[in-house]
Amino acid sequence: MDFYFRSNAFDVCLCIAVLHHLSTAERRLSGLRELVRITRPGGLVLVYVWALEQEAKKLETQTTITV
């Protein structure tokens, strides 16, 4: 996944209720890496995801991603 922005382009990046729409753990990790890439050193990245309690049944198949 590549965003069409240059590296270190933004002071702040927001990702609100988006990651769950990406189909695989690899795509989610790629998206997070791109957010970090386009955010300047010392900038802020806010990632907001749905509460795990909302879809307890899906938790059985989800994987934890560490960046």
C-alpha positions, 0 to 999 in steps of 0.5 A, spaced: 500 500 500 502 506 497 500 513 499 501 518 494 504 523 498 512 524 499 515 522 506 515 526 512 510 531 508 505 532 514 505 534 522 499 530 524 496 524 520 489 521 523 486 514 521 479 514 524 475 507 523 479 505 517 483 499 519 478 494 519 476 495 512 483 493 510 482 485 508 488 482 511 493 483 517 499 485 512 495 490 509 493 493 515 500 493 517 502 496 511 497 502 512 500 503 518 507 503 516 505 508 510 502 513 516 508 513 519 512 514 513 508 520 511 509 523 518 515 528 519 519 526 525 516 528 531 509 528 528 503 525 531 499 519 528 492 518 531 489 511 530 483 510 532 479 503 532 473 500 534 473 497 541 474 489 541 468 488 545 464 490 539 465 484 535 467 478 540 465 473 535 470 476 530 476 476 535 477 468 534 480 470 528 483 476 528 491 477 529 494 482 533 499 487 529 505 490 532 508 496 529 
